[in-house]
C-alpha cells in the first residue's frame, strides 16, 4: 500500500489493500493491478483492464477491487464489508 511504502503506520486498511491485489491476481490469472511497480502504488495508478467488463462478476469484482486498492486507506472498505460484498 502507499502508506506502507512511505513508512507510515499501517493497520487493517493495509491488509484490505493486499487482499484487493490478491483478488485481482487470482481473477486475472497472474496480472497485477499496479504492474508490479511501486511508483504506481505510491501514485494510485492502476488498471482494471485485465478483469474485463463483459460479465456481472467482472463488474462486481472491479467495484470491490477498486475500493480495496484505493490510494487512501480511509476509502478502503472494512474486512467485514468485503465479506458482505456480493
N, C-alpha and C positions, 0 to 999 in steps of 0.2 A: 504494500500500500504506500501511497505517497507519504503518509506520516511516518511510517517505519523507515523509509529510505532517507527521510530528513532527520532521523534520530529522535523524533518526538515520541511522546508517550503513546503506547498502544493499548487497546482494550478490545472488547467484543467486535466493534466495527472492523477492526483489522482482520479478525477471523472471518467475518462475513465477506470482506473483500477477497480473501483467499478462497473461500467457498465459491464465490462467483467465478473466479478464474478456473477453478476445478470443474464447475458445471460447464463452462464454455469449452474447456479442453476435452471433456468427455463427449459432449454433444457434437463437437466438430471433428472428433477422432484425431486430436493432436494439435490443433491450432491454438494459438494464444491470442487473447483479445488485444494485447499490447505489443504483439510481435516480438516477445522476449526482450524488450528494450526498456531499461529502467528510466530513461528520459521520457518515454511515452507514459509511463506510470506516473512520474512526477507531474507531468503536464496534463494528465487526464485525457490523453489522446489514444483512443481505441477504436476498433472496428468490429461491428457485429456481422459483417458481410458473410463470413463462413457459416453462420447459422441459417442463412436463407430466410425467405419470407413467405414461403408458399403453403405453410401448414399452420394450424391452430397452435400446435406445440411450439413452433418456432416463434410465433408472436408472444406466447406466454413466457417462453424461455428468455427471449430478448428483453422483455419488460423486467423480469426478475434480475437477470444478469446486469442490465443497465443500472438498476438501483444498487446492486451489491458491489459493483466495481466503481461506483461514483468516487470522484476525487475527494469529495467532502465526506468525512466519516459521519457527519450529522445527517446526511441524506440517505445513508445506508439503512436498510431495514434491520430490525432486531432478528435474532435467530428464531424467535417464536413466529414472527411474521413470515419468515422464509418457510417455516413448516406449514403455515396456513395457506401459502400461495398455491393457486391451482396449478 
